[in-house]
Amino acid sequence: TDYNGKGDACDEMQDIDEDGVPDDKDNCPSIHNPNQADTDIDRVGDACDNCPKVYNPNQSDVDDDGIGDACDTPECKDVDGNVYKVVKVGNQWWMAENLRVTRYRNTNPIPYVDDTTKWSNLQTGAYCDFENNLLNSTTYGRLYNWYAVNDSRNIAPDGWHVPSDDEWKQLEIALGMSQEDVHKELWRGSNVGGKMKEVGITHWSSPNT
């Protein structure tokens, strides 16, 4: 194939990166890597792997930023322009902050209702602020009724969705809940909720365990 007059069967093994490992056996033939490190065991050497600690043999990188999709942090931005922190638990990405959007994804406004009686009698979507204090929305997010959450216009940021019961169960299992407990109702498991809480007592009562 190199047209040097020698058949491939007799030709010396090619080693483009000159690391002592023939290209046909090299897990990263274009970059010098004599130790052939492959942390995630996906047959793509760490020197070439766009996500070396997570198994990703296809090296998918949709946004072409050099960081594999398996390691890339997805953007979470709502229609109002609020950007949220996210966290990966197991194989799932979750928002690490409470939602504070005031419009559905199609830009229709979500009505603000701060009257307790009106709120209780609603049959349409609405939101309010904790203790009816607008300043609380920055720290705690906003409160939405089920009609807003379940609205077909979507309350979640583009590319995100309200989790299903099965997705909640996957989260609980990833945090240590048993297969037996995950299908129970009411109180179950041990300290799964505690694992999702921030450290410290700024927003939680002591001892915050």
N, C-alpha and C positions, 0 to 999 in steps of 0.2 A: 504493500500500500504506500510505501514511501518512495517507490521507484528508484531505489538505490542499487538494483541489480541482484539483490538477495531476496529470496522468498521469505514471506512473513514467518514461516516455520523455522527458518534458519537465522533470521535477522536477530540482532541483539535487541533485547527488550527495551522499549523506549521509557525514558524517565525524565520527563520534561522539567520537573521541579528539582531534579538532582538530589533527591533525598535518600537514594538507595533503595527505593521501593518502586518496582516497575509500575507504569501507569495502569496496566490492566488489573493490578492488585492494590493500587493506591486509593484510599478512601477520600483523597483530596489531591488529585494529580497536578493541579495548577499551582499549589502552594506548598513550599518546603515543610514537610511534617514527618520526619523520620519516626517519631514515636507512635504515629497513627492513632492518636487519642480520639475516642468516640464516646463521650460521656453518656449520651442518651441511647447508644447502641442502635442507631438507625441507619448505619452503614454510610453515613456522611460524616467525614472527619470534622472534628471541632474547628479546625482551621478554616473550613469552608461552610460550616453549618450556620444558618441564619437564626437558629434557636438551639444552641448546643446542649442545653440541659433538659429539653423536652423532645420526646420522640416525634419526629416530623420528617419522615423519609421523602415526602413529596416537595419539601421546601417551599410551600405555598407562601406568597407574599403579595396579597391583593393590592395593597397601596404602594408597593414598590419602594419601600423606605429602607430596605436592607435588613429589617427586623422581621423574622418569620411570623406568620399569623398566629402560630402557637404561642409566641411570646409577646406579640404586639398588644398593647393596651387599646381597646376600642374607645372611640370618642362617645361621650354621652352628653349631648347638648339638646335642651328642649327648645320649643318654638319661641319662647321668650328670650332666648339667648343665655340662659343659665347653664353653666357647665358643671357637671358633677364628677366627683371622685368615684372610681370604680375599684372593685377588688375581685380577684379570681379565687374561688373556693372549689377545690376539686377540678372539674372540667367546665365549670360554669362561671360566667361573669355576672356580678351583681353590682347594683348601685351601692355606694358606701355612704350616701347621704339621702335624706328624705326629699321627695319631690316638692318643688315650690312653684310649679307652672300655673299660670292663670288662664291659659287658653288650650283648647284641644289642638291636636296636631294640624288640623286644617285651618287654624287661626280663629275659629269661632270662640268667643269668650265663654268661660265657665262662670256662671253667676256666683257672686259673693253673697253669702247669707250669714249674718251674725246674730239673728234672733233665734233663740232656742226653740220656741214654739213653731215657727215657720220651718226651721230645719227638720224638726221631727215629723212634719206633715208633708215634706217634699216627696215628689215622685219623679223628679228630674235631677240632673246633675248639679252639684254646687260644691263650693269650698269655703273654708273659713280659716282663721288663724288661731293658734293656741292662745287661750284666754282672750280671744278677740283683740289681740295686740299685734299690729302689723310688724313691729320690730322683732317679734318672736319667729317670724318666717325665715329670717336669715339663718338662725341657729337650728331651729327645729323643723323647718319645712312647713308645708301647709297640710290641712286636714280636708279630706275629700269624702263625700258620701259614696255609697256603692253605685248609684246611678252614674256618677261621673267616671268611676273606675271602669264600669262595664259598658260605657258608651262606645259605639262603633267608630266614632270620630277619633278615638284613641287619645289617652291622656299621657301615655309614655313617650319619651323622646324617640325620634326617628331611629329605626334600627333596634329598638328595645320594645318590650311588651310586659304587661302585667303577668307575673308568673302563675303557672297552673299549680294545682295541688301536687301533681307528680314532680314538678320542678322544685317545690318546697321540700318534698321528701328526699330528693336527691341531695339538696343542700344539707338537710339534717343528717343524712347518712355520711356525707363527706366530713361532717363535724363530729362524727363519732356515735351517732345514734344507731341502735341495733335494727336489723330488718324486722324483728318482732315488734319493737316499740313504735317504729315509724308509721305503722298502720293503725295504731290506737288513737283514741280521741282524748281531748282534754290534756291533763298533765302527763307527760311522758318523757323518757330519757332522764339525763342527770344535769349536766352543765353545758348543754349545747347552746343555749341562749347566752350564757356568759362568755362563750368564745367569740361571739359576734360584737361584744361591747368594746368601746374604746377604753383605754387604760386611764385610771385616775378618777377623781370624783367631781370634775368640773360640771358635768351634766348628769352624774349618777350619784345616788346616796352611798355613803360609806357602808360596807367595805368594797362595794362594786366587784363582786366575785362572780 
